[in-house]
Amino acid sequence: MDNFNFYSPTEFVFGKDRENEVGKYVKKFGGSRVLVHLGSGSAVRSGLLDKVKKSLESENIFYTELGGVKPNPRDTLVYEGIEICRRDNIDFILSVGGGSCIDSAKAIAIGACYEGDFWDFYTDKAEIRACLPVGTVLTIAAAGSEGSGASVITQENTRLKRDAGSDLMRPKFSILNPLLTCTLPAYQTACGAADIMAHVFERYFTNTPEVEITDRLCEAVLLTMIKETPRAIAEPDNYDARANIMWAGTVAHNDIIGVGRSQDWNSHAIEHELSGMYDVAHGAGLAVIMPAWMEFVMHHNVMKFAQMAVRVFGCEMNFERPELTAKEGIRAFRSFLHSIGLPVNLKELGAKEEDIPALVKNQGLGKGKTGGFVNLSSADITEIYHIAAKAEA
Amino acid sequence: MDNFNFYSPTEFVFGKDRENEVGKYVKKFGGSRVLVHLGSGSAVRSGLLDKVKKSLESENIFYTELGGVKPNPRDTLVYEGIEICRRDNIDFILSVGGGSCIDSAKAIAIGACYEGDFWDFYTDKAEIRACLPVGTVLTIAAAGSEGSGASVITQENTRLKRDAGSDLMRPKFSILNPLLTCTLPAYQTACGAADIMAHVFERYFTNTPEVEITDRLCEAVLLTMIKETPRAIAEPDNYDARANIMWAGTVAHNDIIGVGRSQDWNSHAIEHELSGMYDVAHGAGLAVIMPAWMEFVMHHNVMKFAQMAVRVFGCEMNFERPELTAKEGIRAFRSFLHSIGLPVNLKELGAKEEDIPALVKNQGLGKGKTGGFVNLSSADITEIYHIAAKAEA
């Protein structure tokens, strides 16, 4: 096991009706002038925003609103948020929405404390040294941003999708009410599930040997998702299914199951180009890319994929030919994703095979990240996209 | 799933040689005048104390020492610590030792901020409202106190063992270097493992239905302990085995795997009377009590015990007679404890069957806790002690 620091000081406030306490938690963590950051409008329609406002008002907290966060959140709205923070002397950012909304809130929170262009943090041109406190009321289990120090933003004019990270950006509190996720369409529920599972797999496939505790914790989250996701889709109002998925989503990404081991994140990087270019749901992109990545890299450590197949997907171990078990596990994963209504190839996703060279070229414009489970060249990434193009459930 | 709050703001600093950074972390969390709290002397002999002092000195931090913490830490030393805090204007308590040392440090930390008798917190006569910051350098994986808000203290003159809890007592940081645990005798390693597994089982056996995510996370920790403990005993210097056990021990008790579900804790309460009366190791007491408790309560939810048997101990499910699978799981647990060198009955523990009435009577003097998985009467507790008296591996 590698040396590590694990610091997750977010207070998670979980359960029915907890959003009515949001004012109390904003106050607890020092907020008096709040920017309420919102997504597409569902929080308005569902009455959630009214509850949040009422709770803030009951604590005599000033607030101003900024709505309009889209999936794959844009830099343009972040600039707008930063302006508002300066204009209104905002001292707390409250995200009311999903992962995109939280990521956008985090970007505003670091941007408001920085003289330069916040995009510097997403292109490794500046180091995050200060951040306004952020709180969240989560409306979808997916990104894990409610418990992480990470944020992903897309630059509107270039369509480049880049990430930044710092423990300073970890939310002070996150309110997780599974009931708020019961109104999600099945497709969004499935996309969220794929994102959660991908967060685990990015950690699971490691080159660090002898990490039984985090291996087992990763498998625990995956097994839960395999049980609960089809249930949440078949019975959208099933509170228990929603609750299990919601806590799984947080545990999957606050890093308690990923510490002390090298992580991969190449599937995320490859997918980011897809959702950046086509504006498709991140989880849907991952459903197409991740199994393709697995097929491409499995020979790097066949036994690890066999372990996944046996422990997570309940495959029989083939002791004579472990690679067949490994392949069966990947097939089972793709088949699971298909069964919950997700695309399994580029066409189903709405992406075009002829764009692969452009996707790979954008990749090259990234932070030059190498490493992970298998170090990928441009040719490797091209091959992974082609596997993804040809895949069938 | 039940509503819950989860707040674990401890910074975990994990890995080889991390104790050399202790001064930096004391400073980070506001300490300038430190009480270094120590156990029996092994930290002195191993050179650990010297490293800690050197690190504190390099940050120009004042410190004073208080050693002598014994297993089942006593109130008498806590009173001494509180006096020193007042005399030397201590603003930070640093525990260098195992769970007993941390529990004692926490008691001093709350006692120093309280006008009355600190024992009030352990008898529910006062509520914890303030606490000096506590940091730890952990030397044994067992109690989980390095990541918890709990403390257990034994009153010297009455031998009563009582607990207190508050998020305020959670350590600011905990330094976990698995190498420091390599010198532990096999018996202490085994006792620690039993304690860790018991922390999981106290959460696992719940009356809250539909808690797949925390069930699976609990099983992940148990599976890890079953794999790694025999390895750490056979090869004391095996860093990976020690590292997996150490992170498992923290995850087992910081409550991330126990939130949103009713918990039991009756085995701990029953055991506390044993280690209070005979001054035996807590983990050894748990090894005797927990399987006996399981046998007594298994009919309350046979399928949950069958789940444990199948998922944790790899038993075959008997679909016609699930209770046989349940029993086989309990047998497998006791047999595992025996295989790592722990006692399985009162006699092996050094306890006397004729003391059972006195043990049960002390129980009655507790906080009057009822509930848990099965609500136990005095007659039930008597029966559990008798099962423990008769048990064989």
Interface residues (C-beta under 8 A of the other chain):
Chain A: M1 D2 N3 F4 N5 F6 Y7 S8 P9 T10 E11 F12 V13 F14 G15 K16 R18 P178 P209 E210 V211 E212 I213 T214 R216 L217 E219 A220 V221 L223 T224 K227 E228 Y239 D240 A241 A243 N244 W247 A248 V251 I256 V259 G260
Chain B: M1 D2 N3 F4 N5 F6 Y7 S8 P9 T10 E11 F12 V13 F14 G15 K16 R18 P178 P209 E210 V211 E212 I213 T214 R216 L217 E219 A220 V221 L223 T224 K227 E228 Y239 D240 A241 A243 N244 W247 A248 V251 I256 V259 G260
